[in-house]
């Protein structure tokens, strides 16, 4: 993947976040984890930059809390409670090697799993379980019994058409991306036959729809770039999952890849278009019963290091310039 010297300096220089730096070196330039520059970047994650800023507000027991809430609720308020910040920290490359992450992960496992059960809870929402599994695998908990049982639950929750849905439905939806994203974090050699088959069916569900074709009218937020995504879908989310799973050469990704290339600015960077919740009432019908607090690591409508490294990673994996 050809990247201009200016953009490379912007992504890997001292002013860049170490999470971005590590991702660029590994996912775009193809450097191995043992590369000196990669190791230096990874070592800095959680010490400086975005991850360090989030962890600075963590309570000693591993949770995050704001005025008027208690540490017992890991999910609310959206999107500043423990669940949401754990997702972001896993995106940024934090793992259980850091005791602050271990405390948070252990809290999620303890409070959200039933005895001898999984993380699906009473309602069994794929958005919650998928996010939690993806986060915990990235943290280094793939072999934990609760995570293993939750992976099996994700496979069982898959719809006959290959998709998933957070609400009662006989069919899947592109919005239910969390199941496939969680399975994508399992190393290929660690996937059993049920997981491999589930991945194949899930990938086909998205590819048949070209990552964007659902319903009579296109849902506008899907065509905007966001971060953090929380449980919302957009085309960059779909591209990242399918490219990570090895489907980068599938021709059915072409429309989404054209969209991604068009989103590139003249300076070779990508910007964040909106913060979540980015809802279109005319098409989605979503609503909130309580206050939500958007989380942003970077300003909107300006060159974004995170969006740029995400896009460059996708283009590299798909062999697209």
VENJOSUL-V81664 format. One line per field, one symbol per residue. burial: 1 if it has 9 or more other C-alpha atoms within 8 Angstrom, else 0. A space follows every 10 residues. Layout:
BEGIN
burial=???
END
This chain:
BEGIN
burial=1000001101 1110011111 1111111100 1000000110 1101110111 1111100100 0111100000 0001101111 1111111111 1111110001 1111101110 0010000111 1000111111 1111111110 1100011111 1011100110 0111100000 1111011111 1111110000 1000110110 1111111011 1101000010 1101111100 0011110111 1111001100 0011011001 0001100111 1111110001 0000000000 0001100001 0011101111 1111111110 0
END
